[in-house]
Amino acid sequence: MVGYVEPHVRPDTLSLLNGREVLLNKKNEYRGTQLREG
């Protein structure tokens, strides 16, 4: 299980995620701005 990953669209990094469950980032709104936890 992966809690957080910032792959920057790198194929080698993305390939490490194959077959693993990835938790989705939680999205929040603060003062009208959409924020994502990560």
C-alpha distances in whole Angstrom, upper triangle without the diagonal:
4,7,9,11,15,16,19,20,20,19,18,15,14,14,12,9,11,9,6,5,6,7,11,14,16,20,23,26,29,32,32,29,26,23,19,17,15
4,6,7,11,12,16,17,17,17,16,13,12,13,10,8,11,11,7,6,5,6,9,11,14,17,20,24,26,30,29,26,23,20,16,14,12
4,7,11,13,16,17,18,19,18,15,14,16,13,11,14,14,10,9,6,5,8,8,11,14,17,21,23,26,26,23,20,17,13,11,8
4,7,10,13,14,15,17,16,12,12,15,13,11,14,15,12,11,7,7,8,8,11,14,16,20,21,25,25,21,18,15,12,9,6
4,6,9,11,11,13,13,9,9,12,10,9,13,14,12,12,9,10,10,10,13,16,19,21,23,26,26,22,19,16,13,12,8
4,6,8,9,12,12,9,9,13,12,11,15,17,15,15,12,13,12,11,15,16,19,21,22,25,25,21,18,16,13,12,9
4,5,6,8,9,6,6,10,10,10,13,16,14,15,12,14,14,14,18,19,22,24,26,28,27,24,21,19,16,16,12
4,5,9,10,8,9,12,13,13,16,19,18,19,16,17,16,16,19,19,22,24,25,28,27,23,20,18,16,17,14
4,6,9,8,7,10,12,12,14,18,17,18,16,18,17,17,20,21,24,26,28,30,28,25,22,21,18,19,16
4,6,5,6,9,10,12,13,17,17,19,17,19,19,19,23,24,27,29,31,33,32,28,25,24,21,21,18
4,5,5,6,9,10,11,15,16,18,17,20,20,21,24,26,29,31,33,36,34,31,28,26,23,23,20
4,6,5,7,9,11,14,15,17,16,20,21,21,25,27,30,33,34,37,36,32,30,27,24,24,21
4,5,5,7,10,13,13,15,13,16,17,18,22,23,27,29,31,34,33,29,26,24,21,20,17
4,5,5,7,11,11,13,12,15,15,17,20,22,25,28,30,33,32,28,25,23,20,20,17
4,5,5,9,10,13,13,16,18,19,23,25,29,31,34,37,35,32,29,27,23,23,20
4,6,8,8,11,11,15,17,18,22,24,28,31,33,36,35,32,29,26,23,22,18
4,6,5,8,8,12,13,15,19,22,25,28,31,34,33,30,26,24,20,19,16
4,6,9,10,14,15,18,22,24,28,31,33,37,35,32,29,27,23,22,20
4,7,9,13,15,18,22,24,28,31,34,37,36,33,30,28,24,23,21
4,6,10,13,15,19,22,25,29,31,35,34,31,27,25,21,20,18
4,7,10,13,16,19,22,26,28,32,31,28,25,23,19,18,16
4,6,9,12,15,19,22,25,28,27,25,21,19,15,14,12
4,7,9,12,16,19,22,25,25,22,19,16,13,11,10
4,6,9,13,16,19,22,21,19,15,13,10,9,9
4,6,10,13,16,19,18,16,12,10,6,6,6
4,7,10,13,17,16,14,11,8,6,5,8
4,7,10,13,12,10,7,6,4,6,9
4,7,10,10,8,6,5,6,8,11
4,7,6,5,5,6,8,11,14
4,5,5,7,7,10,12,15
4,6,9,10,14,16,19
4,7,9,13,16,19
4,6,10,13,16
4,7,10,13
4,7,10
4,6
4
